């Protein structure tokens, strides 16, 4: 990538950052509605350069940033003003409710009780993840501590496997956080429910979107936000299978939504040649 091209992409990212500043919960909802999705906290090395909410908070006080976000990440999803969960790049992510059906549609599922079994057989879900899904299907919204106890998960190793599985089922959108409970660190935890129970309207809306159209829409929106991403960053962001990712990139090129240059995808309006 030339210096001129890199400068154009950096200017695009800076303009987006400047356009959205957040000092209260309502402004955070407006930010996510405008962006479609964003990392809930910060970027890390290797992440696709999509917005991260900490960068949009209108304060330089790190403690204040954490104070704001720690409450908002629980309050706003509970009120169904936005979605929050482990999703993009296996990190906490905010998604606008308008775009949430597009994310769900990438999996090509109908929200049926046995949907998860294909992912279990393919090795994308662990046995603990399977047990979590089936427990919530039978019992509805449940606190973490109660669910671990009911599943007989008490050892240190078991709790680690449970934590990993909770991330798995969120990333594949089988399970969603509902609310935070407990006032102090020792009793603070989340309640979870099946995604299809928590967001039935999202599942119904996703039925009208093909998985191919959904992956293309998310790829296109990623470029609109980032200006450019490497194909490696894209793979890490969404974890689509290789065939689905290839089809989405090729279609984006055909429809002039992306230009591929030396392993990077660039927003066509930012191409300088």
Backbone as CSV, one residue per row, in Angstrom:
resi,resn,N_x,N_y,N_z,CA_x,CA_y,CA_z,C_x,C_y,C_z
1,UNK,0.840,-1.180,0.000,0.000,0.000,0.000,0.885,1.243,0.000
2,UNK,0.585,2.180,-0.891,1.394,3.385,-0.998,1.141,4.307,0.176
3,UNK,2.054,5.250,0.364,1.900,6.236,1.435,0.654,7.086,1.210
4,UNK,0.378,7.405,-0.043,-0.817,8.199,-0.357,-2.080,7.421,-0.017
5,UNK,-2.094,6.113,-0.347,-3.244,5.277,-0.039,-3.442,5.159,1.470
6,UNK,-2.359,4.919,2.190,-2.438,4.803,3.649,-2.955,6.092,4.274
7,UNK,-2.543,7.231,3.726,-2.989,8.525,4.245,-4.490,8.702,4.029
8,UNK,-4.992,8.274,2.875,-6.424,8.387,2.591,-7.242,7.530,3.554
9,UNK,-6.751,6.335,3.840,-7.459,5.446,4.765,-7.436,6.012,6.177
10,UNK,-6.283,6.519,6.605,-6.170,7.113,7.940,-7.094,8.315,8.086
11,UNK,-7.211,9.130,7.039,-8.101,10.289,7.080,-9.557,9.851,7.192
12,UNK,-9.906,8.757,6.506,-11.268,8.215,6.576,-11.580,7.768,8.002
13,UNK,-10.652,7.082,8.629,-10.862,6.612,9.998,-10.956,7.776,10.976
14,UNK,-10.115,8.794,10.777,-10.118,9.955,11.661,-11.430,10.736,11.552
15,UNK,-11.954,10.837,10.335,-13.222,11.538,10.122,-14.358,10.835,10.842
16,UNK,-14.372,9.507,10.781,-15.399,8.730,11.469,-15.290,8.908,12.977
17,UNK,-14.071,8.902,13.481,-13.851,9.072,14.920,-14.328,10.439,15.386
18,UNK,-14.037,11.465,14.614,-14.403,12.831,14.982,-15.904,13.051,14.942
19,UNK,-16.597,12.309,14.073,-18.036,12.526,13.869,-18.882,12.037,15.034
20,UNK,-18.365,11.154,15.854,-19.170,10.541,16.914,-18.437,10.620,18.251
21,UNK,-18.950,11.460,19.152,-18.387,11.569,20.495,-19.478,11.215,21.503
22,UNK,-19.102,10.536,22.583,-20.075,9.965,23.514,-19.772,10.422,24.943
23,UNK,-20.821,10.948,25.595,-20.697,11.321,27.004,-21.846,10.767,27.852
24,UNK,-22.806,10.109,27.244,-23.904,9.531,28.019,-24.454,8.307,27.296
25,UNK,-25.353,7.604,27.959,-25.857,6.339,27.433,-26.622,6.532,26.133
26,UNK,-27.432,7.590,26.047,-28.195,7.827,24.820,-27.271,8.053,23.632
27,UNK,-26.171,8.746,23.856,-25.210,8.989,22.782,-24.504,7.707,22.363
28,UNK,-24.305,6.785,23.303,-23.721,5.496,22.933,-24.672,4.715,22.031
29,UNK,-25.969,4.732,22.345,-26.950,4.055,21.498,-26.942,4.679,20.103
30,UNK,-26.901,6.005,20.032,-26.867,6.688,18.727,-25.599,6.321,17.951
31,UNK,-24.486,6.195,18.662,-23.234,5.798,18.019,-23.367,4.421,17.382
32,UNK,-23.861,3.449,18.150,-23.972,2.081,17.635,-25.019,2.009,16.527
33,UNK,-26.099,2.749,16.651,-27.086,2.771,15.578,-26.482,3.333,14.291
34,UNK,-25.605,4.329,14.423,-24.973,4.935,13.246,-23.922,4.020,12.632
35,UNK,-23.153,3.334,13.480,-22.070,2.482,12.990,-22.564,1.108,12.550
36,UNK,-23.524,0.582,13.270,-23.984,-0.791,13.041,-23.379,-1.760,14.024
37,UNK,-22.070,-1.656,14.221,-21.392,-2.500,15.210,-20.052,-1.870,15.558
38,UNK,-19.532,-2.256,16.715,-18.237,-1.739,17.171,-17.737,-2.617,18.312
39,UNK,-16.435,-2.625,18.505,-15.900,-3.256,19.707,-16.369,-2.452,20.916
40,UNK,-16.716,-3.138,21.992,-17.264,-2.462,23.157,-16.220,-1.638,23.903
41,UNK,-14.960,-2.044,23.820,-13.954,-1.348,24.613,-12.810,-0.825,23.734
42,UNK,-11.757,-1.590,23.542,-10.574,-1.085,22.854,-10.155,-2.021,21.718
43,UNK,-9.289,-1.502,20.864,-8.632,-2.321,19.850,-7.413,-2.989,20.452
44,UNK,-7.007,-4.130,19.863,-5.753,-4.756,20.244,-4.969,-5.037,18.967
45,UNK,-3.702,-5.357,19.121,-2.859,-5.632,17.961,-3.477,-6.736,17.121
46,UNK,-3.565,-6.502,15.813,-4.109,-7.503,14.911,-5.588,-7.367,14.634
47,UNK,-6.304,-6.530,15.409,-7.735,-6.349,15.168,-7.968,-5.588,13.873
48,UNK,-9.085,-5.884,13.225,-9.540,-5.037,12.130,-9.814,-3.644,12.699
49,UNK,-9.426,-2.581,11.997,-9.539,-1.226,12.554,-10.946,-0.639,12.479
50,UNK,-11.921,-1.410,12.949,-13.277,-0.877,13.074,-13.348,-0.064,14.366
51,UNK,-14.367,0.758,14.546,-14.445,1.574,15.761,-14.452,0.736,17.046
52,UNK,-13.813,1.300,18.051,-13.830,0.755,19.404,-14.370,1.857,20.311
53,UNK,-15.343,1.516,21.144,-16.110,2.551,21.844,-15.258,3.435,22.756
54,UNK,-14.207,2.901,23.357,-13.371,3.723,24.223,-12.819,4.937,23.471
55,UNK,-12.533,4.764,22.178,-11.973,5.860,21.393,-12.983,6.974,21.165
56,UNK,-14.269,6.671,21.311,-15.314,7.657,21.057,-15.817,8.329,22.330
57,UNK,-15.334,7.902,23.494,-15.774,8.507,24.745,-15.110,9.862,24.917
58,UNK,-15.916,10.858,25.219,-15.443,12.245,25.250,-14.834,12.588,26.607
59,UNK,-13.782,11.874,26.948,-13.003,12.135,28.152,-11.653,11.450,27.995
60,UNK,-10.644,12.020,28.625,-9.319,11.390,28.632,-9.062,10.633,29.921
61,UNK,-10.041,10.627,30.804,-9.915,9.971,32.109,-10.272,8.486,31.949
62,UNK,-9.278,7.623,32.044,-9.505,6.193,31.841,-10.473,5.620,32.869
63,UNK,-10.363,6.044,34.127,-11.288,5.545,35.148,-12.725,5.936,34.831
64,UNK,-12.898,7.156,34.329,-14.247,7.585,33.958,-14.769,6.760,32.789
65,UNK,-13.908,6.449,31.828,-14.321,5.607,30.697,-14.843,4.269,31.195
66,UNK,-14.072,3.636,32.080,-14.504,2.336,32.601,-15.787,2.466,33.410
67,UNK,-15.898,3.554,34.170,-17.101,3.767,34.960,-18.338,3.899,34.093
68,UNK,-18.216,4.673,33.015,-19.339,4.813,32.084,-19.694,3.481,31.446
69,UNK,-18.697,2.837,30.847,-18.961,1.659,30.032,-19.397,0.463,30.860
70,UNK,-18.894,0.369,32.084,-19.246,-0.787,32.908,-20.737,-0.822,33.193
71,UNK,-21.331,0.348,33.400,-22.772,0.399,33.610,-23.557,0.275,32.322
72,UNK,-23.120,0.985,31.288,-23.863,0.990,30.025,-23.924,-0.385,29.372
73,UNK,-22.848,-1.165,29.483,-22.819,-2.483,28.833,-23.856,-3.423,29.434
74,UNK,-24.289,-3.146,30.655,-25.320,-3.965,31.299,-26.707,-3.359,31.118
75,UNK,-26.815,-2.044,31.319,-28.124,-1.391,31.312,-28.761,-1.377,29.920
76,UNK,-27.998,-1.005,28.907,-28.577,-0.802,27.576,-29.034,-2.103,26.919
77,UNK,-28.267,-3.198,27.013,-28.778,-4.464,26.472,-29.997,-4.989,27.239
78,UNK,-30.005,-4.804,28.566,-31.165,-5.253,29.340,-32.427,-4.523,28.889
79,UNK,-32.280,-3.231,28.537,-33.409,-2.438,28.052,-33.673,-2.661,26.560
80,UNK,-32.881,-3.518,25.943,-32.979,-3.817,24.510,-32.828,-2.555,23.651
81,UNK,-31.869,-1.735,24.034,-31.551,-0.558,23.221,-30.402,-0.843,22.269
82,UNK,-29.636,-1.875,22.574,-28.594,-2.389,21.693,-28.245,-3.795,22.157
83,UNK,-27.428,-4.486,21.364,-27.000,-5.847,21.709,-25.565,-5.802,22.201
84,UNK,-25.273,-6.612,23.215,-23.918,-6.721,23.752,-23.593,-8.178,23.993
85,UNK,-22.428,-8.608,23.517,-21.998,-9.977,23.776,-20.653,-10.244,23.140
86,UNK,-20.081,-11.385,23.441,-18.821,-11.802,22.822,-19.142,-12.211,21.388
87,UNK,-18.631,-11.453,20.427,-19.033,-11.707,19.046,-17.865,-11.509,18.083
88,UNK,-17.534,-10.299,17.729,-16.482,-10.042,16.748,-15.110,-10.319,17.341
89,UNK,-14.300,-11.097,16.622,-12.942,-11.436,17.064,-12.938,-12.008,18.475
90,UNK,-14.067,-12.629,18.883,-14.215,-13.219,20.227,-14.022,-12.180,21.323
91,UNK,-14.436,-10.942,21.044,-14.335,-9.853,22.013,-15.723,-9.271,22.277
92,UNK,-15.890,-8.591,23.427,-17.163,-7.918,23.680,-17.479,-6.920,22.567
93,UNK,-18.700,-6.999,22.073,-19.113,-6.254,20.889,-20.490,-5.648,21.111
94,UNK,-20.689,-4.427,20.616,-22.022,-3.838,20.548,-22.525,-3.948,19.106
95,UNK,-23.818,-4.264,18.949,-24.452,-4.307,17.635,-25.778,-3.574,17.732
96,UNK,-26.107,-2.791,16.720,-27.413,-2.139,16.687,-28.488,-3.204,16.476
97,UNK,-29.652,-2.992,17.058,-30.731,-3.965,16.901,-31.189,-4.046,15.448
98,UNK,-31.023,-2.951,14.701,-31.400,-2.971,13.288,-30.524,-3.922,12.483
99,UNK,-29.238,-3.992,12.829,-28.311,-4.845,12.073,-28.215,-6.250,12.653
100,UNK,-28.765,-6.466,13.833,-28.622,-7.763,14.493,-29.149,-8.925,13.643
101,UNK,-30.281,-8.797,12.928,-30.721,-9.918,12.084,-29.707,-10.302,11.012
102,UNK,-28.948,-9.327,10.514,-27.939,-9.629,9.505,-26.849,-10.517,10.090
103,UNK,-26.427,-10.235,11.306,-25.450,-11.097,11.968,-26.004,-12.508,12.127
104,UNK,-27.238,-12.598,12.613,-27.830,-13.924,12.832,-27.967,-14.679,11.524
105,UNK,-28.309,-13.975,10.450,-28.537,-14.624,9.156,-27.273,-15.232,8.570
106,UNK,-26.094,-14.774,8.988,-24.856,-15.357,8.446,-24.740,-16.835,8.769
107,UNK,-25.424,-17.289,9.821,-25.328,-18.695,10.220,-26.298,-19.586,9.445
108,UNK,-27.253,-18.987,8.748,-28.183,-19.781,7.954,-29.063,-20.700,8.777
109,UNK,-29.423,-20.263,9.992,-30.246,-21.093,10.874,-31.663,-20.532,10.980
110,UNK,-32.576,-21.396,11.401,-33.974,-20.986,11.545,-34.375,-20.760,12.993
111,UNK,-33.453,-20.966,13.930,-33.803,-20.806,15.337,-34.563,-21.979,15.908
112,UNK,-34.357,-23.156,15.325,-35.042,-24.372,15.791,-34.270,-25.014,16.948
113,UNK,-34.963,-25.830,17.778,-34.319,-26.418,18.962,-33.078,-27.250,18.660
114,UNK,-33.037,-27.942,17.538,-31.891,-28.814,17.258,-30.808,-28.197,16.413
115,UNK,-30.873,-26.898,16.183,-29.899,-26.238,15.304,-28.457,-26.469,15.740
116,UNK,-28.245,-26.513,17.053,-26.876,-26.577,17.568,-26.201,-27.914,17.318
117,UNK,-26.954,-28.941,17.012,-26.353,-30.274,16.903,-25.383,-30.381,15.730
118,UNK,-25.655,-29.664,14.651,-24.708,-29.665,13.525,-23.374,-29.077,13.945
119,UNK,-23.403,-28.013,14.751,-22.158,-27.398,15.216,-21.442,-28.289,16.228
120,UNK,-22.185,-29.051,17.009,-21.570,-30.015,17.929,-20.839,-31.092,17.124
121,UNK,-21.521,-31.648,16.130,-20.914,-32.705,15.315,-19.697,-32.199,14.538
122,UNK,-19.739,-30.935,14.133,-18.619,-30.365,13.363,-17.474,-29.902,14.249
123,UNK,-17.652,-29.994,15.577,-16.586,-29.602,16.493,-16.517,-28.114,16.773
124,UNK,-17.533,-27.366,16.347,-17.543,-25.925,16.612,-18.100,-25.602,17.985
125,UNK,-18.778,-26.558,18.590,-19.297,-26.411,19.944,-18.799,-27.558,20.802
126,UNK,-18.316,-27.233,21.988,-17.860,-28.258,22.924,-19.056,-28.929,23.585
127,UNK,-18.779,-30.002,24.318,-19.865,-30.681,25.026,-20.447,-29.787,26.108
128,UNK,-19.592,-28.987,26.762,-20.107,-28.055,27.775,-21.037,-27.039,27.120
129,UNK,-20.662,-26.544,25.939,-21.517,-25.602,25.219,-22.858,-26.242,24.886
130,UNK,-22.818,-27.498,24.442,-24.068,-28.209,24.148,-24.955,-28.293,25.379
131,UNK,-24.349,-28.606,26.511,-25.112,-28.744,27.749,-25.721,-27.405,28.173
132,UNK,-24.994,-26.309,27.969,-25.521,-24.984,28.295,-26.757,-24.684,27.445
133,UNK,-26.657,-24.921,26.146,-27.777,-24.659,25.240,-28.995,-25.485,25.644
134,UNK,-28.788,-26.746,25.911,-29.914,-27.630,26.228,-30.484,-27.329,27.617
135,UNK,-29.638,-26.880,28.545,-30.140,-26.476,29.861,-31.044,-25.257,29.735
136,UNK,-30.599,-24.243,28.977,-31.399,-23.032,28.822,-32.681,-23.309,28.045
137,UNK,-32.623,-24.240,27.095,-33.836,-24.613,26.360,-34.882,-25.193,27.302
138,UNK,-34.416,-25.913,28.311,-35.337,-26.563,29.254,-35.750,-25.659,30.405
139,UNK,-34.868,-24.710,30.788,-35.094,-23.954,32.023,-35.285,-22.456,31.838
140,UNK,-34.983,-21.922,30.655,-35.126,-20.490,30.444,-34.004,-19.700,31.105
141,UNK,-34.205,-18.388,31.187,-33.178,-17.483,31.700,-32.647,-17.934,33.061
142,UNK,-31.326,-18.017,33.180,-30.696,-18.561,34.384,-29.411,-17.813,34.683
143,UNK,-29.133,-17.626,35.966,-27.878,-17.018,36.392,-26.722,-17.991,36.188
144,UNK,-25.552,-17.421,35.960,-24.351,-18.222,35.743,-24.102,-19.198,36.890
145,UNK,-24.116,-18.700,38.106,-23.755,-19.554,39.241,-24.736,-20.707,39.399
146,UNK,-26.017,-20.421,39.202,-27.002,-21.503,39.314,-26.813,-22.507,38.191
147,UNK,-26.562,-22.015,36.971,-26.418,-22.924,35.843,-25.200,-23.826,36.026
148,UNK,-24.081,-23.254,36.474,-22.890,-24.091,36.723,-23.192,-25.159,37.768
149,UNK,-23.902,-24.753,38.814,-24.226,-25.716,39.873,-25.140,-26.821,39.343
150,UNK,-26.149,-26.450,38.578,-27.087,-27.431,38.038,-26.400,-28.388,37.064
151,UNK,-25.384,-27.880,36.364,-24.649,-28.718,35.417,-23.534,-29.518,36.098
152,UNK,-23.355,-29.308,37.387,-22.331,-30.049,38.123,-20.922,-29.578,37.829
153,UNK,-20.773,-28.320,37.456,-19.458,-27.766,37.123,-18.944,-27.017,38.335
154,UNK,-18.040,-27.630,39.074,-17.575,-27.051,40.331,-16.063,-26.883,40.402
155,UNK,-15.308,-27.663,39.651,-13.847,-27.595,39.730,-13.321,-26.354,39.023
156,UNK,-12.071,-26.010,39.291,-11.422,-24.875,38.628,-11.349,-25.110,37.122
157,UNK,-10.992,-26.339,36.742,-10.916,-26.675,35.318,-12.302,-26.619,34.667
158,UNK,-13.301,-27.079,35.405,-14.663,-27.058,34.884,-15.163,-25.637,34.675
159,UNK,-14.839,-24.740,35.623,-15.265,-23.343,35.485,-14.586,-22.679,34.290
160,UNK,-13.321,-23.047,34.046,-12.613,-22.505,32.876,-13.260,-22.995,31.583
161,UNK,-13.635,-24.274,31.556,-14.299,-24.827,30.372,-15.666,-24.178,30.169
162,UNK,-16.351,-23.899,31.274,-17.656,-23.233,31.196,-17.502,-21.823,30.625
163,UNK,-16.515,-21.077,31.112,-16.296,-19.709,30.629,-15.999,-19.699,29.131
164,UNK,-15.194,-20.648,28.682,-14.889,-20.752,27.252,-16.138,-21.103,26.461
165,UNK,-16.943,-22.007,27.011,-18.166,-22.428,26.319,-19.180,-21.295,26.229
166,UNK,-19.283,-20.475,27.277,-20.203,-19.324,27.242,-19.803,-18.375,26.115
167,UNK,-18.503,-18.193,25.928,-18.048,-17.364,24.801,-18.407,-18.019,23.467
168,UNK,-18.253,-19.334,23.372,-18.578,-20.057,22.136,-20.044,-19.865,21.755
169,UNK,-20.928,-20.056,22.710,-22.354,-20.007,22.394,-22.838,-18.590,22.123
170,UNK,-22.123,-17.596,22.660,-22.438,-16.214,22.293,-21.940,-15.901,20.888
171,UNK,-20.708,-16.330,20.575,-20.123,-16.028,19.266,-20.960,-16.625,18.146
172,UNK,-21.525,-17.814,18.375,-22.365,-18.464,17.375,-23.840,-18.108,17.536
173,UNK,-24.126,-17.186,18.452,-25.463,-16.614,18.638,-26.520,-17.657,18.986
174,UNK,-26.127,-18.622,19.818,-27.094,-19.551,20.393,-27.611,-19.029,21.726
175,UNK,-26.774,-18.265,22.422,-27.087,-17.793,23.769,-26.801,-16.292,23.836
176,UNK,-27.610,-15.577,24.606,-27.428,-14.132,24.771,-27.434,-13.773,26.251
177,UNK,-26.633,-12.765,26.599,-26.727,-12.195,27.942,-28.046,-11.439,28.055
178,UNK,-28.624,-11.499,29.255,-29.886,-10.795,29.486,-29.691,-9.636,30.438
179,UNK,-29.134,-9.921,31.608,-28.954,-8.857,32.601,-27.813,-9.219,33.542
180,UNK,-27.274,-8.205,34.212,-26.286,-8.419,35.265,-27.009,-8.468,36.604
181,UNK,-26.544,-9.329,37.489,-27.131,-9.434,38.823,-26.007,-9.428,39.848
182,UNK,-26.332,-8.985,41.065,-25.339,-8.925,42.132,-24.677,-7.562,42.193
183,UNK,-24.453,-7.071,43.410,-23.911,-5.730,43.591,-22.408,-5.725,43.808
184,UNK,-21.853,-6.806,44.295,-20.438,-6.826,44.645,-19.701,-7.874,43.820
185,UNK,-18.371,-7.761,43.793,-17.572,-8.616,42.921,-17.830,-10.094,43.171
186,UNK,-17.999,-10.470,44.421,-18.141,-11.894,44.734,-19.479,-12.471,44.275
187,UNK,-20.511,-11.622,44.098,-21.790,-12.164,43.642,-22.246,-11.581,42.301
188,UNK,-21.384,-10.790,41.661,-21.718,-10.215,40.356,-21.627,-11.294,39.284
189,UNK,-22.699,-11.464,38.519,-22.678,-12.397,37.393,-23.820,-12.067,36.455
190,UNK,-23.898,-12.794,35.351,-24.916,-12.541,34.341,-25.974,-13.630,34.338
191,UNK,-27.150,-13.252,33.845,-28.129,-14.260,33.469,-28.069,-14.411,31.951
192,UNK,-28.350,-15.610,31.493,-28.325,-15.928,30.066,-29.629,-16.600,29.671
193,UNK,-29.945,-16.484,28.376,-31.078,-17.202,27.811,-30.718,-17.569,26.374
194,UNK,-31.484,-18.446,25.784,-31.278,-18.730,24.366,-31.475,-17.453,23.557
195,UNK,-30.632,-17.251,22.562,-30.753,-16.066,21.714,-32.147,-15.991,21.098
196,UNK,-32.647,-17.125,20.622,-33.959,-17.148,19.972,-35.088,-16.796,20.937
197,UNK,-34.902,-17.041,22.255,-35.903,-16.659,23.244,-35.802,-15.173,23.574
198,UNK,-34.580,-14.669,23.643,-34.344,-13.276,24.016,-34.657,-12.331,22.860
199,UNK,-34.344,-12.754,21.634,-34.520,-11.879,20.470,-35.343,-12.587,19.382
200,UNK,-36.580,-12.962,19.667,-37.376,-13.673,18.657,-37.634,-12.832,17.412
201,UNK,-37.772,-11.512,17.602,-38.002,-10.639,16.453,-36.793,-10.613,15.523
202,UNK,-35.599,-10.754,16.091,-34.380,-10.798,15.284,-34.336,-12.075,14.448
203,UNK,-34.684,-13.198,15.070,-34.687,-14.483,14.364,-35.695,-14.457,13.220
204,UNK,-36.868,-13.874,13.468,-37.884,-13.798,12.406,-37.400,-12.915,11.257
205,UNK,-36.793,-11.783,11.583,-36.288,-10.880,10.540,-35.170,-11.531,9.743
206,UNK,-34.345,-12.342,10.407,-33.218,-12.996,9.736,-33.686,-14.015,8.698
207,UNK,-34.903,-14.529,8.848,-35.419,-15.513,7.892,-35.517,-14.934,6.484
208,UNK,-35.611,-13.604,6.387,-35.764,-12.954,5.081,-34.425,-12.581,4.443
209,UNK,-33.318,-12.944,5.114,-31.993,-12.581,4.622,-31.198,-13.855,4.362
210,UNK,-30.675,-14.026,3.174,-29.850,-15.206,2.903,-28.493,-15.039,3.577
211,UNK,-27.841,-16.152,3.887,-26.525,-16.078,4.527,-25.515,-15.390,3.614
212,UNK,-25.637,-15.591,2.292,-24.722,-14.940,1.350,-24.900,-13.428,1.358
213,UNK,-26.155,-12.970,1.375,-26.411,-11.532,1.421,-25.946,-10.942,2.752
214,UNK,-26.110,-11.717,3.823,-25.708,-11.231,5.144,-24.187,-11.068,5.244
215,UNK,-23.437,-12.056,4.761,-21.981,-11.945,4.828,-21.493,-10.782,3.965
216,UNK,-22.094,-10.602,2.801,-21.706,-9.474,1.953,-22.006,-8.143,2.639
217,UNK,-23.166,-8.042,3.280,-23.540,-6.801,3.960,-22.566,-6.472,5.083
218,UNK,-22.164,-7.479,5.853,-21.242,-7.224,6.961,-19.841,-6.915,6.453
219,UNK,-19.407,-7.579,5.391,-18.113,-7.252,4.797,-18.112,-5.808,4.307
220,UNK,-19.177,-5.417,3.609,-19.268,-4.055,3.080,-19.274,-3.024,4.197
221,UNK,-20.033,-3.310,5.245,-20.082,-2.354,6.367,-18.732,-2.262,7.066
222,UNK,-18.033,-3.366,7.164,-16.693,-3.349,7.761,-15.773,-2.400,7.001
223,UNK,-15.808,-2.462,5.683,-14.971,-1.571,4.884,-15.403,-0.113,5.015
224,UNK,-16.709,0.119,5.121,-17.191,1.485,5.309,-16.691,2.062,6.630
225,UNK,-16.557,1.209,7.633,-16.080,1.664,8.942,-14.561,1.779,8.999
226,UNK,-13.873,0.779,8.454,-12.412,0.702,8.601,-11.660,1.387,7.467
227,UNK,-12.269,1.476,6.305,-11.561,1.988,5.139,-10.810,0.894,4.415
228,UNK,-10.155,0.043,5.180,-9.418,-1.095,4.617,-9.170,-2.111,5.714
229,UNK,-9.171,-3.382,5.331,-8.802,-4.465,6.250,-7.988,-5.478,5.465
230,UNK,-7.111,-6.175,6.158,-6.444,-7.293,5.514,-7.392,-8.488,5.525
231,UNK,-7.163,-9.412,4.618,-8.007,-10.602,4.605,-7.821,-11.412,5.891
232,UNK,-6.633,-11.332,6.473,-6.388,-12.009,7.752,-7.216,-11.372,8.862
233,UNK,-7.297,-10.036,8.884,-8.113,-9.350,9.881,-9.587,-9.690,9.710
234,UNK,-10.040,-9.777,8.455,-11.434,-10.117,8.190,-11.752,-11.514,8.698
235,UNK,-10.835,-12.453,8.451,-11.040,-13.828,8.909,-11.123,-13.901,10.426
236,UNK,-10.281,-13.128,11.104,-10.287,-13.126,12.570,-11.538,-12.446,13.114
237,UNK,-12.035,-11.439,12.393,-13.173,-10.661,12.869,-14.443,-11.510,12.919
238,UNK,-14.743,-12.200,11.812,-16.017,-12.911,11.696,-15.905,-14.429,11.828
239,UNK,-14.738,-14.987,11.567,-14.524,-16.434,11.624,-15.482,-17.194,10.709
240,UNK,-15.781,-16.615,9.547,-16.553,-17.355,8.546,-15.700,-18.490,8.008
241,UNK,-16.354,-19.550,7.507,-15.557,-20.605,6.899,-14.934,-20.076,5.606
242,UNK,-13.883,-20.731,5.180,-13.076,-20.222,4.065,-13.901,-20.024,2.796
243,UNK,-14.794,-20.961,2.505,-15.591,-20.868,1.286,-16.537,-19.674,1.332
244,UNK,-17.205,-19.473,2.469,-18.143,-18.356,2.599,-17.413,-17.022,2.502
245,UNK,-16.256,-16.957,3.133,-15.463,-15.724,3.078,-15.013,-15.426,1.655
246,UNK,-14.534,-16.459,0.956,-14.071,-16.264,-0.426,-15.206,-15.783,-1.315
247,UNK,-16.383,-16.389,-1.170,-17.527,-15.988,-1.990,-17.925,-14.535,-1.713
248,UNK,-17.885,-14.150,-0.431,-18.263,-12.782,-0.076,-17.274,-11.773,-0.651
249,UNK,-15.987,-12.075,-0.568,-14.966,-11.168,-1.103,-15.095,-11.059,-2.620
250,UNK,-15.259,-12.190,-3.286,-15.375,-12.164,-4.750,-16.616,-11.388,-5.196
251,UNK,-17.711,-11.566,-4.466,-18.937,-10.827,-4.814,-18.757,-9.337,-4.538
252,UNK,-18.101,-8.990,-3.440,-17.849,-7.586,-3.135,-17.016,-6.928,-4.228
253,UNK,-16.057,-7.669,-4.763,-15.261,-7.140,-5.869,-16.121,-6.947,-7.118
254,UNK,-16.938,-7.949,-7.441,-17.785,-7.855,-8.635,-18.749,-6.678,-8.559
255,UNK,-19.264,-6.426,-7.348,-20.249,-5.368,-7.176,-19.601,-4.029,-6.804
256,UNK,-18.276,-3.975,-6.920,-17.516,-2.741,-6.682,-17.711,-2.198,-5.265
257,UNK,-17.794,-3.146,-4.309,-17.850,-2.754,-2.903,-16.485,-2.869,-2.240
258,UNK,-15.543,-3.512,-2.911,-14.205,-3.707,-2.371,-13.214,-3.818,-3.514
259,UNK,-11.998,-3.361,-3.243,-10.879,-3.543,-4.167,-9.813,-4.326,-3.410
260,UNK,-9.348,-5.426,-4.001,-8.362,-6.277,-3.337,-6.969,-5.919,-3.849
261,UNK,-6.072,-5.614,-2.910,-4.698,-5.238,-3.257,-3.735,-5.908,-2.282
262,UNK,-2.949,-6.839,-2.785,-1.890,-7.464,-1.978,-2.378,-7.947,-0.614
263,UNK,-3.492,-8.678,-0.604,-3.988,-9.249,0.651,-4.836,-8.323,1.483
264,UNK,-5.096,-7.106,0.985,-5.964,-6.160,1.686,-7.207,-5.890,0.863
265,UNK,-8.294,-5.559,1.554,-9.532,-5.119,0.913,-9.715,-3.649,1.248
266,UNK,-9.932,-2.831,0.217,-10.007,-1.387,0.383,-11.354,-0.882,-0.109
267,UNK,-11.916,0.069,0.603,-13.140,0.719,0.179,-12.876,1.428,-1.152
268,UNK,-13.659,1.134,-2.199,-13.339,1.680,-3.514,-13.223,3.209,-3.555
269,UNK,-14.037,3.902,-2.774,-13.977,5.360,-2.798,-12.672,5.916,-2.247
270,UNK,-11.884,5.067,-1.586,-10.608,5.516,-1.024,-9.417,5.129,-1.893
271,UNK,-9.665,4.418,-2.979,-8.570,4.027,-3.859,-8.024,5.263,-4.567
272,UNK,-6.717,5.422,-4.547,-6.083,6.646,-5.042,-5.429,6.462,-6.387
273,UNK,-5.615,5.278,-7.044,-5.001,5.089,-8.339,-6.053,5.027,-9.435
